[in-house]
Amino acid sequence: MAMPEHDDAPRRRDAFVPQVLDPMGEEELGAYIAELRAEIARAEAAIAKRRAQKDAASAFFRMP
């Protein structure tokens, strides 16, 4: 039985496998690009969240 895929599930760094582009048509390539952009946006949001948490902690523990 396959496990459901979750957006917040940790991914291995080597889990990305580039697709073979030659057999794809223009629509398929466009959809593939959209998927990659969505994944990039998800990663950028995670980075922004971590930076905000780090900045908040730094501000809280800053010596007066």
Backbone hydrogen bonds, N-H to C=O, Kabsch-Sander energy under -0.5 kcal/mol:
donor,donor_aa,acceptor,acceptor_aa,energy
9,A,6,H,-1.2
15,A,12,R,-1.6
21,L,19,Q,-0.6
24,M,21,L,-1.4
29,L,25,G,-2.6
30,G,26,E,-2.4
31,A,27,E,-2.3
32,Y,28,E,-2.4
33,I,29,L,-2.5
34,A,30,G,-2.2
35,E,31,A,-2.2
36,L,32,Y,-2.3
37,R,33,I,-2.7
38,A,34,A,-2.2
39,E,35,E,-2.1
40,I,36,L,-2.4
41,A,37,R,-2.6
42,R,38,A,-2.1
43,A,39,E,-2.2
44,E,40,I,-2.7
45,A,41,A,-2.2
46,A,42,R,-1.8
47,I,43,A,-2.1
48,A,44,E,-2.4
49,K,45,A,-2.3
50,R,46,A,-2.2
51,R,47,I,-2.5
52,A,48,A,-2.4
53,Q,49,K,-2.2
54,K,50,R,-2.4
55,D,51,R,-2.9
56,A,52,A,-2.4
57,A,53,Q,-2.3
58,S,54,K,-2.5
59,A,55,D,-2.4
60,F,56,A,-2.2
61,F,57,A,-2.3
62,R,58,S,-0.5
62,R,59,A,-0.5
